[in-house]
């Protein structure tokens, strides 16, 4: 079997196994306060029920993957893996993303605020568990209610730094 046929075979198998709920184009903006210009890359986001999201930009060099409770982030060529069951910072993030994917209601609470305005729902997650090495101080997810689609995801870091994903 030649390379072309093998590639086609794997694409067919992957498409049969993936059964995507949806795919969107995405622009990733990485803002660093110490830098004069933001780093902007483009890519795609793929969603599969009940709780799988893959945001891949810069030809796969930058990724954020939620596969069940497992989060894998590839940033600057370095891979970081965590599990929301053992990392409280990602526990509420996982809960909210899973609810959005499955079109379930999001309830406000100690770590979550929910506002709705102009057909968009803004969900802000501020993890209460303070860890010295916590990657993100908060997550802000904006959902387009009319299209039932992600609009933006902002992952805020310390010092005014952030990563912003804009979906179209």
Residue, then its C-alpha position, 0 to 999 in steps of 0.5 A: x500500500x503506497x503512502x497516498x492510500x495509507x493516508x486516505x485510509x487513516x483519514x477515513x478511519x479518523x472521520x468515522x471514529x470522530x463523529x464531530x459535533x462541529x468544527x470552527x475556524x479559530x484565531x489564537x492571540x497570545x498577549x504578553x505585556x512585556x512584548x510589543x506585539x501579540x502573536x497571532x495564529x490561526x487554525x481549527x477547533x473540533x468538538x465531539x460529544x460528550x467532552x472532547x475539544x481540540x483547538x489546534x493553531x499554527x499548523x498543530x504547534x499550539x494545541x489545547x485538547x480536552x479529552x474527558x478529564x484530561x487536558x493536554x496543552x502544547x504551548x511553544x513546543x512544550x506539552x503540559x498534561x493535567x487531569x481535572x480530577x486532580x487539578x482543581x484549577x481545571x475541574x470547574x473549567x472541564x465542568x463548564x466546557x462539558x455543559x456547553x458542548x452538551x447544551x446543558x445549563x450553566x449555573x453561577x456559583x462561587x467560581x462561576x459568573x454567568x451573564x447574558x447580553x445581546x444573544x451572547x452568554x459570558x461565563x467567567x470561571x475564577x478558580x478558588x484553589x490558589x496554587x503557587x504555580x497556577x497557570x491561569x487566574x481565570x477563564x472567560x468563555x463567550x457563547x453565541x446563543x443564536x448559533x449555539x457556538x463558541x465565540x471566544x475563550x480567554x485564558x487569563x494569566x498572571x501579570x496581564x498576560x492572556x491567550x485569546x481564542x476567537x471562533x468563527 
